[in-house]
Amino acid sequence: MFRKSVPAILATAMLTLPLGLPAFVQSAAAETVRVRGAVVDADSKALTVKTREGETVTIALAQGWMLSSVAQAAIDDIKPGDYVGIASLPTNDGGDGALEVLIFPSALKGTGEGSFGWDLKPDSTMTNATVADAVKDVDGRTVTVSYHGKEKKIAVPDGTPVVTLAPATEADLKPGAAVFVSGDKDAGGAIAAQQVVVGANGVVPPM
């Protein structure tokens, strides 16, 4: 059975990074991997995914694995004091431009705090931080975040996906559903999922 969803996630503060999920929990004993793709098949023990690279992989569901979905949000939902995970790329002017924004539930504030390399796109970074300021102006939108005593300004262009976590059930893991999987890869190449985020109601996990 798929027993764990957002309420369980909140209860156990599941998200850590360096994945971060944005970000999510990492094991020191294995390599952390992230799989993005679409569900081919799913049961109580494993998830088969066709990855964005075109490979089909079968991922074991680790004991205590977490399941959630994403819900649409908006840049205007981000308020000072909120905790966010923002994937970004360097811009030509020397700043950072967001690729996606995840607004964490309040129970997960502080989880996986920091800024580190991310694999959404080459050279991308994931920053998990508290919003110090959220500004809209004629030049676009900029979010200033703070983490570990540092500040970082990230521009959020129009059209950037902004989401938050939402409940999910096994029924959402249907063939064709978009998923983001954070897991551990052992020395033999086998992957065990610690966390699965599934697209629902037309919202695709952007992280």
Wavefront OBJ file of the C-alpha trace (Angstrom):
o trace
v 0.000 0.000 0.000
v 1.046 3.600 -0.589
v 0.586 4.840 2.946
v 2.671 7.982 3.224
v 1.626 11.287 1.735
v 1.816 14.955 2.654
v 0.503 14.573 6.237
v 3.180 11.954 6.875
v 5.751 14.136 5.187
v 4.907 17.004 7.481
v 4.989 14.792 10.538
v 8.451 13.459 9.771
v 9.927 16.564 8.119
v 10.968 14.501 5.160
v 12.502 17.046 2.877
v 16.225 17.509 3.125
v 18.671 18.346 0.490
v 21.228 18.313 -1.120
v 18.340 17.255 -3.175
v 16.954 19.323 -1.170
v 13.128 19.128 -2.524
v 13.943 20.713 -3.237
v 14.345 19.734 -1.810
v 14.746 16.131 0.139
v 16.373 13.380 2.351
v 19.857 12.119 1.582
v 21.571 8.967 2.777
v 25.250 9.150 3.647
v 25.680 5.474 2.718
v 24.616 5.770 -0.927
v 24.690 8.155 -3.855
v 21.671 10.437 -3.988
v 20.022 10.437 -7.402
v 17.036 12.251 -8.870
v 14.888 10.758 -11.582
v 12.525 12.870 -13.684
v 10.121 11.278 -16.121
v 6.753 9.602 -16.568
v 5.243 6.582 -14.832
v 5.180 3.369 -16.859
v 3.911 1.120 -14.066
v 3.608 1.145 -10.269
v 2.771 -1.272 -7.487
v 3.347 -1.463 -3.750
v 7.023 -2.362 -4.142
v 8.360 -0.580 -7.188
v 7.880 2.241 -9.653
v 8.859 1.981 -13.314
v 9.663 5.304 -14.957
v 10.592 6.390 -18.457
v 13.125 9.088 -17.718
v 13.458 12.419 -19.485
v 16.605 10.977 -21.060
v 14.509 8.213 -22.645
v 15.694 5.337 -20.444
v 13.216 3.063 -18.653
v 14.200 2.333 -15.048
v 12.590 0.348 -12.247
v 12.923 1.967 -8.831
v 12.328 0.082 -5.588
v 10.180 1.863 -3.013
v 12.296 2.100 0.145
v 10.846 1.465 3.570
v 9.181 4.643 4.797
v 9.196 6.292 1.359
v 7.132 9.449 0.964
v 4.531 10.351 -1.646
v 3.208 13.809 -2.450
v 1.973 15.821 -5.396
v 2.390 19.439 -6.395
v -0.267 22.129 -6.580
v -0.180 25.325 -8.599
v 0.882 28.461 -6.728
v 1.860 31.976 -7.792
v 4.675 34.432 -7.226
v 2.218 36.592 -5.277
v 1.820 33.730 -2.781
v 5.416 34.187 -1.627
v 5.540 36.349 1.475
v 8.427 37.525 3.686
v 9.265 34.719 6.109
v 8.148 31.916 3.788
v 10.534 29.022 3.193
v 11.221 28.273 -0.465
v 13.324 26.048 -2.699
v 14.380 27.828 -5.895
v 16.266 26.184 -8.733
v 18.144 28.817 -10.729
v 20.758 29.462 -13.386
v 23.349 32.243 -13.642
v 22.222 35.113 -15.866
v 24.240 37.249 -18.265
v 24.210 40.177 -15.837
v 25.872 38.118 -13.131
v 22.752 37.402 -11.102
v 20.528 34.332 -10.883
v 17.307 33.550 -12.734
v 14.779 31.074 -11.343
v 13.883 27.886 -13.217
v 11.211 26.922 -10.679
v 10.016 27.853 -7.201
v 8.720 25.471 -4.534
v 6.926 27.029 -1.554
v 7.416 24.664 1.370
v 4.677 24.029 3.944
v 5.445 25.866 7.178
v 6.201 22.587 8.999
v 9.226 22.094 6.729
v 10.769 25.522 7.281
v 14.529 25.242 7.655
v 14.831 21.777 6.128
v 17.815 21.375 3.816
v 18.768 25.037 4.163
v 21.539 26.205 1.872
v 22.560 26.661 -1.746
v 24.124 23.810 -3.707
v 24.511 22.292 -7.152
v 21.358 20.963 -8.813
v 20.781 18.811 -11.880
v 17.586 20.265 -13.339
v 19.774 21.855 -16.023
v 23.548 22.082 -16.463
v 25.069 24.608 -14.041
v 21.801 25.004 -12.122
v 21.695 25.609 -8.374
v 19.089 24.824 -5.715
v 18.648 27.336 -2.920
v 16.503 26.475 0.113
v 15.985 29.623 2.125
v 13.656 31.990 3.932
v 12.243 34.868 1.918
v 13.693 38.114 3.191
v 11.841 40.222 0.655
v 9.587 39.763 -2.376
v 9.586 42.602 -4.873
v 7.719 43.320 -8.108
v 8.871 46.187 -10.254
v 8.947 47.333 -13.856
v 12.105 45.327 -14.507
v 10.542 42.063 -13.456
v 10.281 40.097 -10.232
v 13.042 39.510 -7.725
v 12.985 37.414 -4.564
v 15.650 38.018 -1.924
v 16.294 34.964 0.245
v 18.447 34.415 3.308
v 20.250 31.263 4.464
v 23.098 30.656 6.914
v 23.531 34.398 7.354
v 23.854 35.014 3.618
v 21.511 36.711 1.156
v 20.855 35.913 -2.476
v 18.692 37.752 -4.994
v 16.965 35.601 -7.597
v 14.951 36.990 -10.495
v 11.720 35.078 -11.182
v 10.800 35.601 -14.853
v 7.192 35.537 -16.018
v 6.149 31.959 -16.719
v 8.444 30.410 -14.114
v 6.633 27.436 -12.494
v 5.666 28.147 -8.879
v 4.254 25.235 -6.878
v 3.671 23.923 -3.381
v 3.330 20.398 -1.989
v -0.069 18.709 -1.868
v -1.489 15.303 -0.842
v -1.244 12.345 -3.205
v -2.545 8.771 -3.309
v -1.539 5.632 -5.182
v -4.218 6.459 -7.758
v -2.080 9.407 -8.865
v 0.785 7.084 -9.834
v -0.880 6.093 -13.091
v 0.832 5.454 -16.423
v 1.878 8.699 -18.033
v 1.890 10.733 -14.805
v 4.934 12.988 -14.469
v 7.135 12.212 -11.464
v 10.186 13.513 -9.666
v 11.924 10.795 -7.653
v 14.668 11.293 -5.075
v 16.408 8.107 -4.071
v 19.585 6.267 -3.155
v 21.678 4.415 -5.734
v 23.783 1.550 -4.467
v 27.110 0.307 -5.806
v 25.307 -2.105 -8.118
v 23.257 0.663 -9.700
v 19.940 -0.220 -8.033
v 17.814 2.756 -7.002
v 15.569 2.853 -3.933
v 13.124 5.771 -3.823
v 12.968 7.814 -0.634
v 10.529 10.342 -2.032
v 8.187 10.520 -5.014
v 6.489 13.707 -6.152
v 3.798 13.121 -8.765
v 2.048 15.520 -11.064
v -1.701 15.932 -10.541
v -4.493 18.051 -11.951
v -2.299 19.162 -14.817
v 0.556 20.395 -12.597
v 3.923 18.788 -13.356
v 6.713 18.605 -10.739
v 9.053 21.339 -12.019
v 12.013 20.567 -9.789
l 1 2 3 4 5 6 7 8 9 10 11 12 13 14 15 16 17 18 19 20 21 22 23 24 25 26 27 28 29 30 31 32 33 34 35 36 37 38 39 40 41 42 43 44 45 46 47 48 49 50 51 52 53 54 55 56 57 58 59 60 61 62 63 64 65 66 67 68 69 70 71 72 73 74 75 76 77 78 79 80 81 82 83 84 85 86 87 88 89 90 91 92 93 94 95 96 97 98 99 100 101 102 103 104 105 106 107 108 109 110 111 112 113 114 115 116 117 118 119 120 121 122 123 124 125 126 127 128 129 130 131 132 133 134 135 136 137 138 139 140 141 142 143 144 145 146 147 148 149 150 151 152 153 154 155 156 157 158 159 160 161 162 163 164 165 166 167 168 169 170 171 172 173 174 175 176 177 178 179 180 181 182 183 184 185 186 187 188 189 190 191 192 193 194 195 196 197 198 199 200 201 202 203 204 205 206 207
